[in-house]
Amino acid sequence: MSLVASDETRFPPITRRLRLGFVGGGRGALIGQVHAMGARLSNRWQAVAGALSSDPEIALASGRDWLLERVYTDYDEMAQREAALADGIEAVVISTPNWTHKNIAEAFLKKGIDVICDKPLTTMVEDALELVRLQRDTGLIVGVTYPYTSHAMVRQARELVLAGELGRVRQIHVEYMQDWATEPDDPNFKGARWRRDPQRMGRASATNDIGTHAFHLAHFVTGLEMVECRAEFHVCGAPKAMEDTAFVQTRYEGGVPGTLWVTQAAPGNYCGLRIRVYGDKAGLEWDQEKPEFLRFNRLNQPETVFVRGHGAGMVTQAERLITLPRGHPEALSDAWANLYTEFAIAIEARRNGKSVPAGLLNYPSVADGARGVKFVDACADSHEAGSVWRDCKLVI
Ligand SMILES: NC(=O)c1ccc[n+]([C@@H]2O[C@H](COP(=O)([O-])OP(=O)(O)OC[C@H]3O[C@@H](n4cnc5c(N)ncnc54)[C@H](O)[C@@H]3O)[C@@H](O)[C@H]2O)c1
């Protein structure tokens, strides 16, 4: 067992820090700061510009907080000005509410700037498909920030499944359980308001908010596409206009059955994203609240637990995402940093007209984002039609 990574298992260095801009994420926002932290921790980005809020005063104040060189109060103006500068931003992060993603992404892509967009990619399937087309036409990078699949142990899980260690996959179960919506909304949590507003959120709430993470995780680990789903939406917490809970029966390629369960009203659960995959030879289980461990059980054999660190059964694709030796915990911050590392490598290569070695990177793409939007839409369709089966495979 080794305490350090070998050269083959390290990501290649980039030649300089890339210039990064942000839309959203200023004072009072939930996730923008986390993006900025991931970018800093990756050591491959420098935050230089931003339109950090829809409120001009907060945008200006937040730009000062973040020590940005150029602060804007309008993302359109930011896209135009940055594109015209010789040292303008090389990518933009979009961490605004869901229904704004499409127009903001479009504004930057049309100016030739690569995009890193939060999930869900959009609120409507047609908009997601338009971004897929725009990405294809421009050849720019569009990454979607599903950070959980940048945990080393999720990469380990994926490689075990793809290598056939589980045998034929026979069932897939994912869940994402929280409890913050059990009680009436905390007035300090501004995002709670738009998350339950059908005018802004679209046709689903918790399914959009955390269901998309579970959906992506299942696809990422198994490599299988979900083809059908059958959903029931419920309000299990304090009364609210949209679902805080969804029970989804799922079916993947090859007829593989499964379940996807999300709730924000299960007391005692914080961010309980978990996956269990069972094949005819073995099964695996991963829990994002204990992200350093991956349970792997061969049928009729003693239990194996892979522990995050160098060597001892870790595959290269997972080791690349590891910095600290075993015993010094790595967690979600490191997963965000890994995501920003992969975005930086992809974007620098594109800008230099170089290709990235096959299999080196595995960040969520615009197609992954669009698949998530289709999944949410299919769940809403299914629920509204009386929980009937609905096609949820996106034809791209
Ligand atoms: N990847 C993850 O793990 C994760 C976690 C939480 C939230 N999210 C996603 O991130 C997004 C933001 O969520 P949040 O909870 O941080 O929301 P929030 O309401 O807390 O913050 C949104 C921010 O966007 C700003 N904004 C809105 N419109 C803008 C505009 N036109 N120009 C500039 N800024 C604008 C707001 O002023 C605010 O700063 C959502 O899409 C959400 O689904 C992702």
The ligand as an SDF file (V2000), in Angstrom:
LIG
                    3D

 44 48  0  0  0  0  0  0  0  0999 V2000
  -24.7150   20.9990   -7.4620 N   0  0  0  0  0  0  0  0  0  0  0  0
  -25.2430   20.9910   -6.2510 C   0  0  0  0  0  0  0  0  0  0  0  0
  -24.9290   20.1390   -5.4370 O   0  0  0  0  0  0  0  0  0  0  0  0
  -26.2340   22.0560   -5.8960 C   0  0  0  0  0  0  0  0  0  0  0  0
  -26.5560   22.3420   -4.5650 C   0  0  0  0  0  0  0  0  0  0  0  0
  -27.4450   23.3650   -4.3020 C   0  0  0  0  0  0  0  0  0  0  0  0
  -28.0150   24.0760   -5.3370 C   0  0  0  0  0  0  0  0  0  0  0  0
  -27.7130   23.7520   -6.6280 N   0  0  0  0  0  0  0  0  0  0  0  0
  -28.2850   24.4830   -7.7720 C   0  0  0  0  0  0  0  0  0  0  0  0
  -27.6480   25.7540   -7.8200 O   0  0  0  0  0  0  0  0  0  0  0  0
  -28.5610   26.7190   -8.3090 C   0  0  0  0  0  0  0  0  0  0  0  0
  -28.6430   27.8510   -7.2960 C   0  0  0  0  0  0  0  0  0  0  0  0
  -29.1680   27.3530   -6.0960 O   0  0  0  0  0  0  0  0  0  0  0  0
  -29.0180   28.1740   -4.7160 P   0  0  0  0  0  0  0  0  0  0  0  0
  -29.6680   27.3280   -3.7030 O   0  0  0  0  0  0  0  0  0  0  0  0
  -27.6200   28.6040   -4.5380 O   0  0  0  0  0  0  0  0  0  0  0  0
  -29.9490   29.4380   -5.0310 O   0  0  0  0  0  0  0  0  0  0  0  0
  -30.0110   30.8060   -4.2420 P   0  0  0  0  0  0  0  0  0  0  0  0
  -31.3760   31.3620   -4.4420 O   0  0  0  0  0  0  0  0  0  0  0  0
  -29.5020   30.6220   -2.8540 O   0  0  0  0  0  0  0  0  0  0  0  0
  -28.9340   31.6950   -5.0140 O   0  0  0  0  0  0  0  0  0  0  0  0
  -29.1350   32.0520   -6.3590 C   0  0  0  0  0  0  0  0  0  0  0  0
  -28.1900   33.1970   -6.6940 C   0  0  0  0  0  0  0  0  0  0  0  0
  -28.3770   33.5450   -8.0570 O   0  0  0  0  0  0  0  0  0  0  0  0
  -28.5020   34.9640   -8.1480 C   0  0  0  0  0  0  0  0  0  0  0  0
  -29.2110   35.3090   -9.3880 N   0  0  0  0  0  0  0  0  0  0  0  0
  -30.4760   35.0410   -9.7610 C   0  0  0  0  0  0  0  0  0  0  0  0
  -30.7240   35.5410  -10.9860 N   0  0  0  0  0  0  0  0  0  0  0  0
  -29.5730   36.1480  -11.3880 C   0  0  0  0  0  0  0  0  0  0  0  0
  -29.1940   36.8720  -12.5410 C   0  0  0  0  0  0  0  0  0  0  0  0
  -30.0370   37.0500  -13.5460 N   0  0  0  0  0  0  0  0  0  0  0  0
  -27.9450   37.3720  -12.6070 N   0  0  0  0  0  0  0  0  0  0  0  0
  -27.0590   37.2000  -11.5910 C   0  0  0  0  0  0  0  0  0  0  0  0
  -27.3690   36.5110  -10.4710 N   0  0  0  0  0  0  0  0  0  0  0  0
  -28.6050   36.0140  -10.3730 C   0  0  0  0  0  0  0  0  0  0  0  0
  -29.2460   35.3450   -6.8800 C   0  0  0  0  0  0  0  0  0  0  0  0
  -29.1650   36.7310   -6.6170 O   0  0  0  0  0  0  0  0  0  0  0  0
  -28.4640   34.4770   -5.8980 C   0  0  0  0  0  0  0  0  0  0  0  0
  -27.1990   35.0610   -5.6180 O   0  0  0  0  0  0  0  0  0  0  0  0
  -29.8640   25.9980   -8.5360 C   0  0  0  0  0  0  0  0  0  0  0  0
  -29.9700   25.6430   -9.8840 O   0  0  0  0  0  0  0  0  0  0  0  0
  -29.7500   24.7530   -7.6830 C   0  0  0  0  0  0  0  0  0  0  0  0
  -30.4970   23.6560   -8.1860 O   0  0  0  0  0  0  0  0  0  0  0  0
  -26.8310   22.7740   -6.9080 C   0  0  0  0  0  0  0  0  0  0  0  0
  1  2  1  0
  2  3  2  0
  2  4  1  0
  4  5  1  0
  4 44  2  0
  5  6  2  0
  6  7  1  0
  7  8  2  0
  8  9  1  0
  8 44  1  0
  9 10  1  0
  9 42  1  0
 10 11  1  0
 11 12  1  0
 11 40  1  0
 12 13  1  0
 13 14  1  0
 14 15  2  0
 14 16  1  0
 14 17  1  0
 17 18  1  0
 18 19  2  0
 18 20  1  0
 18 21  1  0
 21 22  1  0
 22 23  1  0
 23 24  1  0
 23 38  1  0
 24 25  1  0
 25 26  1  0
 25 36  1  0
 26 27  1  0
 26 35  1  0
 27 28  2  0
 28 29  1  0
 29 30  1  0
 29 35  2  0
 30 31  1  0
 30 32  2  0
 32 33  1  0
 33 34  2  0
 34 35  1  0
 36 37  1  0
 36 38  1  0
 38 39  1  0
 40 41  1  0
 40 42  1  0
 42 43  1  0
M  CHG  2   8   1  16  -1
M  END
$$$$
